[in-house]
Amino acid sequence: MPVNVVGVKDVLKGLEFIDEDMRQRIRTAIDPLMRGVALRAKGFVAANTDVLSGWSKPISSTDIKYRPFPKYDASVVRKGIGYNAGENKTFKNGFKVSNYVYNVSPAGGIYETAGRLNPQGRAPVMSTSLKELGGVEAYNKPRKGTKQRGRSAYNSNNPFAGYQFVTDLPPVTSQPKIKDIRAGGRKTKGRLIYKAWATDSPRVYDAILKAINATAIDFNKKTEIKKAA
């Protein structure tokens, strides 16, 4: 006795829209959560009185021929943190949802990432004369297997500045280990948006999984294949 499969056309038609449905569900689910990450990050911004006093002071002179170190201003750093829905598109073979939180102020970027590579700042280098280095020729021709550093590195007014700057800041926060999610390494450590993301990312990933599962459940209900004898 032949068996007629009913609903195949519905399934094929449904496949054309499943990506769009899932994209919309994911975007709707994570949008408020990502806005929460931005808000939480703003709450981590230190007050002007909580950073080294020299960093928050205005530049004393405008007659300079170099780019000065960015002045820290808590209000500017907070304004530099925000949320963007990003580029959300549906393609032939899938879709992209790129909601993101940004931190764009120069001082905010420094506060965020300083000490990622060297938790205690750059190793101090005391001032050294050319004579101690072996003369001009010896300085210009470093020993085999060593890296030559710029002459200015030996003339810092405060060779411990890096250490003092970084150790005065709170430690950077690493991301939590989440099953099936690849760790980002050193570049995902921070004190503002990355610290906020470390707190809220489990909720965001959970919301994405629930959105995917909801799409699958809804799709199965609408395109159930039935057999008719």
N, C-alpha and C positions, 0 to 999 in steps of 0.2 A: 504494500500500500504506500503510495507516495506521501511524502511529508512536505508541506508548504511552510516556509519560514517567513513569518510576517514581522515587519518592523525594520528590515535591513536598510531600506531607504531612509527611514527616520534616523537610524544610527549614523549613516554616512552624512546626512544633512547636519546632524548635531555636531559632528566632528569639525565642521567648518566654523562653528561658533564657540567651541569649548575654550579656545585660547583667549578670545575676547572676554568671555565670561570670567575666566580665571584671572585675567589681568585686572579687570574691574574690581573683583572681590579682594585681590591682594592689595591693590591701591587703596581701596576704602578701608581695609583693615589696618594698614600700617601708617596711613596718613596722620591720624591723631597721636599715634605712638611716637613717630618721628618728631612731631612738633613738641612732644613732651621731652624728647632728648635735648632739643635746642633750649628749652626752658630750664631743664636741669643743668645744662652746661653753663648757662648764664649765672646760675646760682653758685657755681664754683669759682667765679671770677674774684680774685683777691682785691681788697680795698687798696687804695693808694698807700695807706699807712702800713700795709702788711707786706710790702715788697721793700727791697733796699732803697733807702731814702734818695740816693742819687739817681735812681732809675725814674722816679716820678717827678723829679725836678725839671722845670723847663730849660731848654737849651740856652745857655748864657749869652751866646753870640750868634748873630746871623751871618757874620762875615767869615764863612768857612768854605773851603774848597773840596770838601769831602762829604759823603753821605753820613750824617750822624747816626748813632745808635738810636733806634726808635724809643721815644719817650713813652713811659707807661701811664695810661690814663684809664682807670677802671670803666668809666662810662663809655669810652671809645671802644674798649675791648668788648663790652656787652653788646653794643650796637653792631659790632662786626660779626656777631654770632646769629645765625638765622637758619631757616628751613626753606628748602626748595623742592617742589614736586618732581623736578628733573624732567628728563626726556622719557615719556611713556608712549611707546609705539607698538603696534601689532605688525608683524612681518609674515611672510609666506610660511615660514617654518617655525614660528614662535613669536614671542613678544619680549619686550624689555621694560622693566620698571626700575627707575634709578632715583628714587626719592633720597635726598641726602641733606645732612646738616653741615653747615660751613662755618669756618672761623677765618675771617679775611684780614683783620687788622694786623699790621706788622708786629706790634708788641704782643698781641694775643697769640700769634704764631710762635713767638719766642717763649712766652709763658707756657704754652701748650707742650712744646717739644724739647726745651733745653735740658740737656743731661740724658737724652735717650742713649746716645753712644757712650758718653763718659759720665756716669752717675755722680762723679765728684769733680766734674769740669775738666778742662784741658790740663794736662800735666804741666806744672810750673817750670819755666826755663829761666834761670838766672842770667843776668847780663854777662857776656863773655867778650873779651877783647880779641882782635885779630891776632895779636901776639900769642895769646893763650891757645888760639886755634891752630897756630903754626904758621902765621903769616898769610898774606893775601893769596898767594899761590895755593897753599894748602887748603884755604877756605873755599876757593873756587874749584878745587879738584878734590871732592870728598872721597873718603876711603871706599874701596870696593865693598858692596853689600850694604852700604848705608844710604839713607835718603837725605838729600840736602834740604835745609829749611831756610826760609827767607831771612835775611839779615835782621829785619825788623823784629823777628821773634826773640832776638837776644837783647832787645832794648826796651822791654815793657816796663812802664813805670811801676806796675804792680803785677809781678809774675804769678801771684795767687788770685788774680781777679776772677778767673774762671771757676775756681774752687769756691770762692766766697759767693759768687753769683748763684751757682747751681745748688749748693748746699743750703742756701737760704730759702729756696723754693720747696714746696711740698714734693714728695716723690711722685714719679709718673706712675699711672695705673695701667696694669696689663689687662688684656682681655681674658675673660673666663673661658675655660675649655667647654665647648659645646659639642655633643655627639654629632658626627658627620659634617661638622663645619671646620674647614681648614683654618688654623691659627694664622694671624697676620704678622706675627713677629714683632721686631722692634718698632716698625713703622706704625703700629696701631696702639702704641703706648702714649699716654698724654695726661694732662691735668684738667682739661675742660671738656671738649666734645668727646674725646676718647674715654675719659673717665665716666661721662654720662652714658656713653654707648656700652661700656662694660657693665653698667648697672641694668640698663634696659634691653640690651640685645636679646637675652633669652625670651623676653616677652614678644619682641618683634618676630623672631624666628618661629615662635609658637603660633603667632597670629597668621603667618604665611602658611604654615602647615595646615591649620584649620581652614583657611580659605581654599587651599587645594583640595582638601578632603570634602568640603562642602560642594565644590564644583563637581567632583566625581560622583557624589551621592545624588545630586540634582540631575546630573546627566544620565545616570543609570535609571532613575525613576521615569524620566521623560522618554527614554529610548529603549525601554525593556523589550527584549526579543521574545515573542511568543510563538509557540508551535501549534499548528492547526492540522489535525489529521484529515 
